[in-house]
Protein backbone atom coordinates (compact mmCIF):
# COMPACT_ATOMS: atom_id res chain seq x y z
CA UNK A 1 0.00 0.00 0.00
CA UNK A 2 1.34 3.40 -0.92
CA UNK A 3 2.45 6.19 1.37
CA UNK A 4 -0.41 8.64 1.75
CA UNK A 5 -1.34 11.69 3.72
CA UNK A 6 -4.61 13.56 3.82
CA UNK A 7 -6.30 16.21 5.90
CA UNK A 8 -9.94 17.07 6.16
CA UNK A 9 -10.61 20.01 8.47
CA UNK A 10 -13.99 21.39 9.47
CA UNK A 11 -13.90 25.07 8.59
CA UNK A 12 -15.28 26.03 12.00
CA UNK A 13 -12.99 23.75 13.97
CA UNK A 14 -10.78 25.26 16.65
CA UNK A 15 -8.36 23.52 18.94
CA UNK A 16 -7.94 24.33 22.60
CA UNK A 17 -5.13 26.76 23.32
CA UNK A 18 -3.46 24.57 25.90
CA UNK A 19 -3.10 20.83 26.17
CA UNK A 20 -2.96 18.71 29.26
CA UNK A 21 0.42 17.23 30.07
CA UNK A 22 0.07 13.50 29.62
CA UNK A 23 1.60 10.30 30.96
CA UNK A 24 4.29 11.76 33.24
CA UNK A 25 2.02 12.15 36.25
CA UNK A 26 2.60 10.09 39.32
CA UNK A 27 -0.42 8.13 40.60
CA UNK A 28 -2.85 10.40 42.43
CA UNK A 29 -2.13 13.50 40.37
CA UNK A 30 -5.01 15.96 40.00
CA UNK A 31 -5.75 16.20 36.28
CA UNK A 32 -8.74 17.33 34.25
CA UNK A 33 -11.12 15.23 32.17
CA UNK A 34 -9.00 14.11 29.25
CA UNK A 35 -7.77 10.72 28.11
CA UNK A 36 -4.38 11.60 26.74
CA UNK A 37 -2.73 8.20 26.69
CA UNK A 38 -2.51 4.68 28.05
CA UNK A 39 -4.78 4.18 31.11
CA UNK A 40 -5.71 7.88 31.12
CA UNK A 41 -3.87 11.02 32.11
CA UNK A 42 -2.38 9.57 35.30
CA UNK A 43 -1.67 6.14 33.74
CA UNK A 44 -3.47 4.31 36.54
CA UNK A 45 -7.05 3.78 35.23
CA UNK A 46 -8.36 6.22 37.82
CA UNK A 47 -9.61 9.08 35.64
CA UNK A 48 -10.73 12.38 37.12
CA UNK A 49 -14.17 13.79 36.35
CA UNK A 50 -15.41 10.69 34.53
CA UNK A 51 -19.14 10.32 35.09
CA UNK A 52 -20.59 6.82 35.25
CA UNK A 53 -24.38 6.40 35.36
CA UNK A 54 -26.10 4.70 38.29
CA UNK A 55 -27.25 1.96 35.91
CA UNK A 56 -28.12 1.41 32.25
CA UNK A 57 -31.85 0.92 32.74
CA UNK A 58 -32.82 4.43 33.79
CA UNK A 59 -30.06 6.00 31.67
CA UNK A 60 -29.41 4.20 28.42
CA UNK A 61 -26.17 4.93 26.53
CA UNK A 62 -26.72 7.10 23.45
CA UNK A 63 -24.68 6.54 20.30
CA UNK A 64 -23.27 9.96 19.40
CA UNK A 65 -21.30 9.01 16.28
CA UNK A 66 -19.46 6.20 14.54
CA UNK A 67 -16.59 6.20 12.06
CA UNK A 68 -14.83 3.57 10.02
CA UNK A 69 -11.62 2.02 11.32
CA UNK A 70 -9.22 -0.74 10.33
CA UNK A 71 -7.45 -3.39 12.42
CA UNK A 72 -5.70 -2.80 15.69
CA UNK A 73 -5.49 -3.31 19.44
CA UNK A 74 -4.54 0.27 20.31
CA UNK A 75 -7.03 2.36 22.23
CA UNK A 76 -8.04 5.92 21.36
CA UNK A 77 -6.67 9.04 23.03
CA UNK A 78 -8.94 12.07 23.41
CA UNK A 79 -7.71 15.58 24.21
CA UNK A 80 -9.62 18.80 23.63
CA UNK A 81 -11.59 18.54 20.39
CA UNK A 82 -9.53 15.71 18.91
CA UNK A 83 -9.45 11.92 19.04
CA UNK A 84 -6.29 10.09 17.96
CA UNK A 85 -6.28 6.50 16.78
CA UNK A 86 -3.90 4.10 15.03
CA UNK A 87 -4.87 1.13 12.86
CA UNK A 88 -3.58 -1.19 10.12
CA UNK A 89 -4.90 -1.51 6.58
CA UNK A 90 -4.20 -4.78 4.75
CA UNK A 91 -5.76 -7.08 2.19
CA UNK A 92 -3.84 -10.10 3.51
CA UNK A 93 -5.26 -12.80 5.73
CA UNK A 94 -3.96 -11.77 9.16
CA UNK A 95 -5.48 -14.55 11.25
CA UNK A 96 -2.83 -16.70 12.91
CA UNK A 97 -2.54 -19.24 15.68
CA UNK A 98 -0.98 -18.18 18.96
CA UNK A 99 2.84 -18.00 18.93
CA UNK A 100 2.90 -18.08 15.11
CA UNK A 101 4.73 -15.28 13.34
CA UNK A 102 3.24 -14.47 9.96
CA UNK A 103 4.28 -12.07 7.22
CA UNK A 104 1.51 -9.58 6.47
CA UNK A 105 1.86 -6.55 4.20
CA UNK A 106 -0.09 -3.34 4.58
CA UNK A 107 0.10 0.16 6.02
CA UNK A 108 -0.17 1.52 9.55
CA UNK A 109 -2.28 4.63 9.81
CA UNK A 110 -2.40 7.47 12.34
CA UNK A 111 -5.67 9.40 12.40
CA UNK A 112 -7.01 12.53 14.04
CA UNK A 113 -10.82 12.69 14.29
CA UNK A 114 -13.12 15.37 15.61
CA UNK A 115 -14.05 14.09 19.08
CA UNK A 116 -17.54 15.61 18.86
CA UNK A 117 -18.53 14.28 15.43
CA UNK A 118 -16.06 11.61 14.29
CA UNK A 119 -15.14 13.65 11.19
CA UNK A 120 -11.56 13.06 10.08
CA UNK A 121 -9.23 16.04 10.47
CA UNK A 122 -6.05 14.45 9.19
CA UNK A 123 -4.47 11.08 8.60
CA UNK A 124 -1.02 9.72 7.85
CA UNK A 125 -0.13 6.24 6.63
CA UNK A 126 3.15 4.45 6.01
CA UNK A 127 3.84 0.99 4.55
CA UNK A 128 4.98 -1.67 6.99
CA UNK A 129 5.21 -5.45 6.83
CA UNK A 130 4.29 -7.35 9.97
CA UNK A 131 6.33 -10.37 11.11
CA UNK A 132 4.61 -10.75 14.48
CA UNK A 133 1.94 -12.89 16.07
CA UNK A 134 -1.58 -11.42 16.17
CA UNK A 135 -0.85 -9.08 13.22
CA UNK A 136 -4.19 -7.25 13.35
CA UNK A 137 -2.61 -3.85 13.92
CA UNK A 138 -0.86 -1.47 16.35
CA UNK A 139 -0.96 -2.13 20.09
CA UNK A 140 0.06 1.21 21.58
CA UNK A 141 -2.38 3.99 22.48
CA UNK A 142 -1.25 7.41 21.16
CA UNK A 143 0.21 9.78 23.76
CA UNK A 144 -0.74 13.47 23.55
CA UNK A 145 1.05 16.37 25.19
CA UNK A 146 0.55 20.03 24.35
CA UNK A 147 0.76 20.25 20.53
CA UNK A 148 2.45 16.88 19.99
CA UNK A 149 1.07 13.36 19.60
CA UNK A 150 3.35 10.32 19.77
CA UNK A 151 2.59 6.94 18.20
CA UNK A 152 4.45 3.63 18.23
CA UNK A 153 3.65 0.98 15.62
CA UNK A 154 3.71 -2.77 16.09
CA UNK A 155 7.05 -3.09 14.25
CA UNK A 156 8.71 -0.21 16.11
CA UNK A 157 7.91 2.85 13.97
CA UNK A 158 8.03 5.74 16.45
CA UNK A 159 6.52 9.08 15.34
CA UNK A 160 5.98 12.53 16.78
CA UNK A 161 3.27 14.53 14.97
CA UNK A 162 2.01 18.07 15.23
CA UNK A 163 -1.46 17.78 16.78
CA UNK A 164 -3.13 20.38 14.60
CA UNK A 165 -1.56 19.81 11.19
CA UNK A 166 -0.45 16.17 11.32
CA UNK A 167 3.03 17.22 10.15
CA UNK A 168 5.86 14.90 11.24
CA UNK A 169 8.15 16.53 13.79
CA UNK A 170 10.46 13.52 14.03
CA UNK A 171 10.39 9.78 13.63
CA UNK A 172 12.55 6.71 14.19
CA UNK A 173 12.52 3.10 13.04
CA UNK A 174 13.62 1.56 16.31
CA UNK A 175 14.63 -1.92 15.04
CA UNK A 176 16.89 -0.43 12.36
CA UNK A 177 18.45 2.26 14.50
CA UNK A 178 19.06 -0.01 17.50
CA UNK A 179 19.75 -3.30 15.67
CA UNK A 180 16.91 -5.22 17.24
CA UNK A 181 13.54 -6.65 16.21
CA UNK A 182 9.96 -6.63 17.38
CA UNK A 183 9.08 -9.07 20.14
CA UNK A 184 6.77 -11.98 19.32
CA UNK A 185 3.63 -9.91 19.87
CA UNK A 186 5.08 -6.69 18.52
CA UNK A 187 6.00 -3.38 20.14
CA UNK A 188 3.32 -2.98 22.80
CA UNK A 189 4.97 -0.93 25.56
CA UNK A 190 3.39 2.52 25.80
CA UNK A 191 5.97 5.36 25.83
CA UNK A 192 6.09 7.62 28.88
CA UNK A 193 6.54 11.40 28.93
CA UNK A 194 8.61 12.74 31.82
CA UNK A 195 9.68 16.38 31.74
CA UNK A 196 11.60 16.86 28.47
CA UNK A 197 11.86 13.10 27.78
CA UNK A 198 9.91 10.45 25.90
CA UNK A 199 10.93 7.15 27.51
CA UNK A 200 10.48 4.00 25.40
CA UNK A 201 11.14 0.28 25.57
CA UNK A 202 13.31 -0.25 22.49
CA UNK A 203 15.27 -3.51 22.79
CA UNK A 204 18.79 -4.15 21.54
CA UNK A 205 22.21 -4.37 23.17
CA UNK A 206 22.40 -1.85 26.01
CA UNK A 207 19.26 -0.09 24.80
CA UNK A 208 16.36 -1.98 26.35
CA UNK A 209 15.01 1.36 27.65
CA UNK A 210 15.85 4.63 25.92
CA UNK A 211 14.96 8.23 26.77
CA UNK A 212 14.55 10.58 23.80
CA UNK A 213 14.20 14.34 23.78
CA UNK A 214 10.45 14.63 23.28
CA UNK A 215 10.81 17.67 20.99
CA UNK A 216 13.67 16.52 18.74
CA UNK A 217 13.96 12.75 19.09
CA UNK A 218 17.60 13.04 20.15
CA UNK A 219 18.71 10.27 22.52
CA UNK A 220 19.29 11.41 26.12
CA UNK A 221 20.16 8.14 27.87
CA UNK A 222 19.99 4.37 27.38
CA UNK A 223 19.78 1.42 29.76
CA UNK A 224 19.96 -2.36 29.87
CA UNK A 225 20.20 -5.48 27.76
CA UNK A 226 17.79 -8.40 27.75
CA UNK A 227 17.11 -11.58 25.80
CA UNK A 228 13.77 -10.02 24.78
CA UNK A 229 12.33 -6.62 25.56
CA UNK A 230 8.93 -7.69 26.88
CA UNK A 231 5.94 -5.37 26.83
CA UNK A 232 5.91 -3.52 30.17
CA UNK A 233 5.30 0.24 29.87
CA UNK A 234 7.86 2.42 31.69
CA UNK A 235 6.23 3.48 34.95
CA UNK A 236 7.03 6.29 37.39
CA UNK A 237 6.60 5.71 41.12
CA UNK A 238 7.47 7.61 44.29
CA UNK A 239 9.14 5.44 46.94
CA UNK A 240 12.07 5.69 49.31
CA UNK A 241 11.83 9.46 49.09
CA UNK A 242 12.78 9.19 45.39
CA UNK A 243 11.16 9.38 41.99
CA UNK A 244 11.86 6.00 40.42
CA UNK A 245 11.35 4.78 36.87
CA UNK A 246 10.36 1.11 36.81
CA UNK A 247 11.23 -0.78 33.64
CA UNK A 248 11.11 -4.53 33.03
CA UNK A 249 12.22 -7.10 30.48
CA UNK A 250 11.95 -10.85 30.03
CA UNK A 251 14.88 -11.22 32.44
CA UNK A 252 14.67 -8.52 35.12
CA UNK A 253 12.78 -5.69 36.80
CA UNK A 254 14.78 -2.52 37.42
CA UNK A 255 14.45 0.89 39.01
CA UNK A 256 16.20 3.84 37.36
CA UNK A 257 16.83 7.49 37.95
CA UNK A 258 14.43 8.90 35.32
CA UNK A 259 16.68 11.90 34.68
CA UNK A 260 19.88 9.98 33.94
CA UNK A 261 18.98 6.31 33.39
CA UNK A 262 21.28 5.28 36.24
CA UNK A 263 20.19 2.11 38.04
CA UNK A 264 18.92 2.19 41.62
CA UNK A 265 18.15 -1.53 41.91
CA UNK A 266 17.45 -4.58 39.77
CA UNK A 267 15.75 -7.91 40.56
CA UNK A 268 15.86 -11.04 38.34
CA UNK A 269 12.54 -12.02 36.74
CA UNK A 270 11.97 -14.86 34.29
CA UNK A 271 9.03 -14.13 31.97
CA UNK A 272 7.55 -17.26 30.40
CA UNK A 273 7.43 -16.84 26.61
CA UNK A 274 8.54 -13.25 27.16
CA UNK A 275 5.03 -12.50 28.39
CA UNK A 276 5.50 -9.68 30.88
CA UNK A 277 2.91 -7.06 29.97
CA UNK A 278 1.24 -5.21 32.86
CA UNK A 279 2.34 -1.85 34.22
CA UNK A 280 3.73 -2.31 37.76
CA UNK A 281 1.31 -1.34 40.53
CA UNK A 282 2.25 0.02 43.95
CA UNK A 283 0.44 0.30 47.25
CA UNK A 284 1.13 1.17 50.88
CA UNK A 285 -0.07 -1.25 53.55
CA UNK A 286 0.45 -0.52 57.25
CA UNK A 287 3.15 2.00 56.43
CA UNK A 288 5.09 -0.26 54.07
CA UNK A 289 5.46 0.29 50.31
CA UNK A 290 4.98 -2.65 47.93
CA UNK A 291 5.36 -3.11 44.16
CA UNK A 292 3.62 -5.92 42.26
CA UNK A 293 4.36 -7.21 38.78
CA UNK A 294 3.34 -10.49 37.16
CA UNK A 295 2.79 -12.34 33.90
CA UNK A 296 1.92 -15.61 32.24
CA UNK A 297 2.40 -19.00 33.97
CA UNK A 298 2.19 -17.64 37.53
CA UNK A 299 5.36 -15.59 37.16
CA UNK A 300 4.43 -13.14 39.91
CA UNK A 301 6.64 -10.90 41.98
CA UNK A 302 6.02 -8.81 45.12
CA UNK A 303 8.74 -6.39 46.18
CA UNK A 304 9.04 -4.46 49.41
CA UNK A 305 10.34 -0.96 48.73
CA UNK A 306 12.48 0.75 51.36
CA UNK A 307 10.94 3.81 52.97
CA UNK A 308 14.11 5.92 53.17
CA UNK A 309 16.10 5.04 50.04
CA UNK A 310 15.55 3.60 46.54
CA UNK A 311 16.10 -0.08 47.29
CA UNK A 312 13.93 -3.19 47.05
CA UNK A 313 13.80 -6.75 48.36
CA UNK A 314 11.75 -9.74 47.25
CA UNK A 315 8.80 -10.65 49.49
CA UNK A 316 7.77 -13.61 47.33
CA UNK A 317 8.07 -14.76 43.75
CA UNK A 318 6.23 -17.24 41.50
CA UNK A 319 3.56 -18.26 43.99
CA UNK A 320 1.61 -21.08 42.38
CA UNK A 321 -2.12 -20.41 42.08
CA UNK A 322 -1.84 -17.28 44.20
CA UNK A 323 -2.22 -13.56 43.45
CA UNK A 324 -2.97 -12.85 39.77
CA UNK A 325 -1.11 -13.85 36.60
CA UNK A 326 -2.38 -11.23 34.13
CA UNK A 327 -1.75 -11.63 30.43
CA UNK A 328 -3.05 -8.83 28.20
CA UNK A 329 -5.06 -6.74 30.63
CA UNK A 330 -4.06 -4.47 33.53
CA UNK A 331 -4.97 -5.30 37.16
CA UNK A 332 -5.66 -2.60 39.75
CA UNK A 333 -4.75 -2.30 43.41
CA UNK A 334 -6.97 -0.75 46.09
CA UNK A 335 -5.36 -0.65 49.53
CA UNK A 336 -4.48 -4.24 50.34
CA UNK A 337 -6.64 -5.70 47.53
CA UNK A 338 -5.47 -6.60 44.03
CA UNK A 339 -8.22 -6.99 41.39
CA UNK A 340 -7.78 -8.28 37.87
CA UNK A 341 -8.10 -11.03 35.28
CA UNK A 342 -5.94 -14.12 35.55
CA UNK A 343 -4.48 -15.95 32.56
CA UNK A 344 -7.19 -18.60 32.82
CA UNK A 345 -9.94 -16.02 32.24
CA UNK A 346 -11.40 -15.60 35.73
CA UNK A 347 -11.64 -12.34 37.64
CA UNK A 348 -9.80 -12.50 40.95
CA UNK A 349 -9.60 -10.55 44.19
CA UNK A 350 -6.30 -11.25 45.98
CA UNK A 351 -5.02 -9.90 49.29
CA UNK A 352 -1.64 -8.24 49.66
CA UNK A 353 0.99 -8.77 50.92
CA UNK A 354 0.10 -12.46 51.35
CA UNK A 355 -1.02 -12.99 47.74
CA UNK A 356 -3.95 -15.10 48.94
CA UNK A 357 -6.88 -15.31 46.52
CA UNK A 358 -9.98 -14.33 48.47
CA UNK A 359 -12.36 -14.95 45.57
CA UNK A 360 -12.59 -15.55 41.83
CA UNK A 361 -15.48 -15.43 39.39
CA UNK A 362 -16.30 -15.74 35.70
CA UNK A 363 -19.28 -13.38 35.98
CA UNK A 364 -17.75 -10.34 34.20
CA UNK A 365 -17.46 -12.46 31.05
CA UNK A 366 -21.02 -13.75 31.51
CA UNK A 367 -19.92 -16.95 33.24
CA UNK A 368 -17.72 -17.99 30.34
CA UNK A 369 -14.22 -18.64 31.71
CA UNK A 370 -11.87 -18.60 28.73
CA UNK A 371 -8.13 -18.59 28.23
CA UNK A 372 -6.74 -15.04 28.47
CA UNK A 373 -10.22 -13.68 29.24
CA UNK A 374 -10.04 -9.90 29.14
CA UNK A 375 -11.86 -6.90 30.57
CA UNK A 376 -10.37 -3.40 30.87
CA UNK A 377 -10.93 -2.06 34.38
CA UNK A 378 -11.25 1.53 35.61
CA UNK A 379 -12.41 3.22 38.83
CA UNK A 380 -13.02 6.97 38.50
CA UNK A 381 -11.77 9.19 41.30
CA UNK A 382 -14.65 10.15 43.54
CA UNK A 383 -16.62 7.01 42.61
CA UNK A 384 -16.16 3.80 44.58
CA UNK A 385 -17.56 1.68 41.74
CA UNK A 386 -15.70 0.05 38.87
CA UNK A 387 -16.35 -0.14 35.14
CA UNK A 388 -15.20 -3.15 33.11
CA UNK A 389 -15.15 -3.12 29.31
CA UNK A 390 -15.16 -6.78 28.33
CA UNK A 391 -13.76 -8.59 25.33
CA UNK A 392 -17.37 -9.25 24.31
CA UNK A 393 -17.95 -5.52 23.86
CA UNK A 394 -19.98 -5.09 27.07
CA UNK A 395 -19.59 -2.30 29.61
CA UNK A 396 -20.18 -3.61 33.13
CA UNK A 397 -20.72 -1.54 36.29
CA UNK A 398 -19.67 -3.33 39.46
CA UNK A 399 -18.78 -3.12 43.12
CA UNK A 400 -15.55 -4.83 44.18
CA UNK A 401 -14.55 -5.63 47.75
CA UNK A 402 -12.67 -8.29 49.73
CA UNK A 403 -16.00 -10.14 49.85
CA UNK A 404 -16.36 -10.44 46.11
CA UNK A 405 -17.65 -9.11 42.80
CA UNK A 406 -21.16 -7.64 42.55
CA UNK A 407 -22.51 -6.68 39.15
CA UNK A 408 -24.70 -3.57 39.11
CA UNK A 409 -25.63 -3.52 35.43
CA UNK A 410 -24.23 -4.05 31.94
CA UNK A 411 -24.82 -2.83 28.39
CA UNK A 412 -23.53 -3.92 25.00
CA UNK A 413 -21.54 -1.26 23.10
CA UNK A 414 -19.66 -2.86 20.19
CA UNK A 415 -19.26 -6.18 18.41
CA UNK A 416 -16.05 -8.20 18.88
CA UNK A 417 -14.24 -8.64 15.55
CA UNK A 418 -10.80 -10.01 16.43
CA UNK A 419 -10.00 -13.69 16.76
CA UNK A 420 -8.22 -15.29 19.74
CA UNK A 421 -8.20 -18.96 20.66
CA UNK A 422 -11.11 -19.58 18.30
CA UNK A 423 -13.44 -16.91 19.68
CA UNK A 424 -14.33 -13.36 18.68
CA UNK A 425 -12.86 -10.64 20.92
CA UNK A 426 -12.36 -6.90 21.17
CA UNK A 427 -9.01 -6.32 22.84
CA UNK A 428 -8.79 -2.52 22.71
CA UNK A 429 -9.05 -0.37 25.83
CA UNK A 430 -11.67 2.41 25.64
CA UNK A 431 -11.19 6.11 26.41
CA UNK A 432 -13.41 7.89 28.94
CA UNK A 433 -13.99 11.65 28.91
CA UNK A 434 -16.73 13.15 31.09
CA UNK A 435 -19.87 11.15 30.40
CA UNK A 436 -18.58 9.85 27.06
CA UNK A 437 -16.85 6.60 26.20
CA UNK A 438 -14.95 5.93 22.97
CA UNK A 439 -14.58 2.28 21.89
CA UNK A 440 -13.16 0.61 18.78
CA UNK A 441 -12.87 -2.75 17.09
CA UNK A 442 -11.28 -3.70 13.75
CA UNK A 443 -14.02 -2.04 11.72
CA UNK A 444 -15.35 0.99 13.62
CA UNK A 445 -14.75 3.50 16.36
CA UNK A 446 -17.87 4.50 18.30
CA UNK A 447 -18.65 7.37 20.68
CA UNK A 448 -21.37 6.92 23.30
CA UNK A 449 -22.78 9.35 25.81
CA UNK A 450 -23.43 7.39 28.99
CA UNK A 451 -25.83 10.15 30.04
CA UNK A 452 -25.06 10.30 33.74
Buried (B, 14 or more C-beta within 10 A) or exposed (E): BEEEEEBEBEEEBEBEEEBBBBBBBBBEBEBEBBBBBBBBBBBBBBBBBBBBBEEBEEBEBEEBBBBEBBBBBBBBBBBBBBBBBBBBBBEEEBBBEEEEBBEBEBBBBBBBBBBBBBBBBBBBBBEBEBBBBBBBBBBBBBBBBBBBBBBBBBBBBBBBBEBBEBEBBBBBBBBEBBEBBBBBBBBBBBBBBBEEBBBBBBBBEEBBBBBBEBEEBEBBBBBBBBEBBBBBBBBBBBBBEBBBBBBBBBBBBBBBBBBEBEBBBBBEBBBBBBBBBBBBBBBEEEEEBBBBBBBBBBBBBBBBBBEEEBBBEEBBBBBEEBBBBBBBBBBBBBEBBBBBBBBBBBBBBBBBBBBEBBBBBBBBBEEBBBEBBBBBBBBBBEBEBBBBBBBBBBBBBBEBBEEBBEBBBBBEBBEBBBBBEEBBBBBBBBBBBBBBBBBBBBBBBBBBBBBE
